[in-house]
């Protein structure tokens, strides 16, 4: 049986930690109760063994762009770094291109390069790092570019924690702000990641209202998922929820074990853990591109 697809995964190796490319400090690691043995990062080869034990076939690695680089505390994980990992393990990883709306036309060219030349399969946005809600006009050129490239864009919705005491960020990702975006870009596949806590019902309402809005069950241990979210994934929203970990926040082995313990319907589990990812990320190997979509 084909393995699972984790759509939200961070490159958390010793190099990224050493260069400050993870965006999390020791306070955050304590808050999420991260195993201290992981604080310094782990090699990609070690993480692959975690994926194997969890039954995860492929993880989507985020080339994060976190904040305007002219502002202290912002950082990025270069596209090229993620592309090298994906090229080394093409059957296990695919890349996601981080979006920085303050880079203007160069940012749009970067996104096009990431998809067309580096083989990335989607875009990624952290609205709180830019202090702009998802429906802000500065993002609209990037949404349009995603439509042109026929790739989805995922973004954190809900509140955000204090990732670093040196740069405290306000929560700007109310799920309702996806409403106007979905209306203005009906072709754009939008994925609200991190469940939308504490506005999970609002996130579900957006996915229920708009056929092009999806959700991801990542960043929160499945045994602690809000009941409404677990119910949605298992029933009338089984075609709209994708699996993710947000590693290193949630360990993949823990995530899969706790999802198994939820006792989901087999069809709903299969959709969340693999099939929905192939339907949304149409550039993934094994995905079926719909008629009319061009590369």
Buried (B, 14 or more C-beta within 10 A) or exposed (E): EEBBBBBBBBBBBEEBBEEEBBBBBEEBBEEBEBEEEBEEBBEBEEBBEBBBEBBBBBBBBBBBBBBBEEEEBBBBBBBEBBBEBBEEBEEBBBBBBBBBBBBEEEBBEBBBBBBEEBBBBBBBBBBBBBEBBBBBEEBBBBBBBBBBBBBBBBBBBBBBBBBBEEBEBEBBBBBBBBBEBBEEBEEBBBBBBBBBBEBBEBBBBBBEEBEBBBBBBBBBBBEEBBEEBBEBBBEEBBBBBBBBBBBBBBBBBBBBBBBEEBEBEEEBBBBBBBBBBBBBBBBBEEBEEEEEEEE
